[in-house]
Amino acid sequence: MADVWVHGPKVELGPYRDRLTEINDFVDGFEADGNKILDGAGEQKVAGLITFICHCHDTLRLARMTDDVEYRNEVDEILSDLDKANDRCRKVQALNNERKAA
């Protein structure tokens, strides 16, 4: 029986990099202001970013199913950056909760 290789959809990676930059800029701004407490809209934004990151992760995991090694390596790099951004957003949530409780 022959091996079957499933190919995922090849997606444009530029928009994912752009969104990662926006996410990291938002987190950097929060971290830079040691006293900032997010309001309801800010809390919703962080939750939305985490949801967005999860959606991107799912889409890119499918996209990396290709025999194009260079493309797959680029996707893996973005997936790694998404994991880091997700961790950072979750830390923002935790830090914000600590600041609200103080």
C-alpha positions in Angstrom: 0.0 0.0 0.0 1.4 3.4 -1.0 1.8 6.2 1.5 -0.8 8.9 1.3 0.3 12.5 1.8 -2.4 14.9 2.7 -1.7 18.5 1.6 -3.2 21.4 3.6 -4.2 24.7 2.1 -1.3 27.0 1.5 -2.0 30.3 3.1 -0.4 33.8 2.8 1.8 34.1 5.9 2.3 37.9 5.8 -1.0 38.7 7.6 -0.1 36.3 10.4 3.2 38.1 11.0 1.4 41.4 10.9 -1.0 40.3 13.6 1.8 38.9 15.7 3.4 42.3 15.6 0.1 44.0 16.7 -0.3 41.5 19.5 3.3 41.9 20.8 2.9 45.7 20.6 -0.2 45.5 22.7 1.5 43.3 25.3 4.6 45.4 25.3 2.5 48.5 26.1 0.8 46.7 29.0 4.0 45.5 30.4 5.7 48.9 30.0 3.1 50.5 32.2 3.7 48.9 35.5 0.4 50.2 37.0 -1.9 49.8 34.1 -5.2 48.0 34.8 -7.3 46.9 31.8 -10.9 48.0 31.7 -13.6 45.6 30.4 -12.8 46.4 26.8 -9.1 45.7 27.4 -9.9 42.4 29.1 -12.1 41.4 26.2 -9.3 42.4 23.7 -6.9 40.1 25.5 -9.4 37.2 25.5 -10.1 37.9 21.8 -6.4 37.8 21.0 -6.0 34.4 22.7 -9.0 33.1 20.7 -7.5 34.5 17.5 -4.1 32.9 18.3 -5.8 29.5 18.8 -7.6 29.9 15.5 -4.4 30.9 13.7 -2.6 27.9 15.3 -5.3 25.5 14.0 -5.2 27.0 10.5 -1.4 27.0 10.3 -1.1 23.4 11.6 -3.1 22.4 8.5 -1.1 24.7 6.2 2.2 23.1 7.3 1.1 19.8 5.8 3.0 20.2 2.6 6.1 18.8 1.0 7.5 22.4 0.5 10.1 22.3 3.3 10.9 26.1 3.1 7.2 27.0 3.5 6.8 24.5 6.3 9.8 25.9 8.1 8.2 29.4 7.8 4.9 28.1 9.2 6.8 26.4 12.1 8.5 29.7 12.9 5.1 31.5 13.0 3.6 28.7 15.1 6.4 29.1 17.6 5.9 32.9 17.7 2.1 32.3 18.2 2.8 30.0 21.2 5.0 32.8 22.7 2.3 35.4 22.0 -0.3 33.2 23.6 1.8 32.8 26.7 2.4 36.5 26.9 -1.3 37.2 26.6 -2.1 34.8 29.3 0.5 36.5 31.5 -1.2 39.8 30.8 -4.5 38.3 32.0 -2.9 37.0 35.2 -1.0 40.2 35.9 -4.1 42.3 35.3 -6.1 40.2 37.7 -3.3 40.7 40.3 -3.3 44.4 39.8 -7.1 44.6 40.1 -7.0 42.6 43.3 -4.4 44.9 44.9 
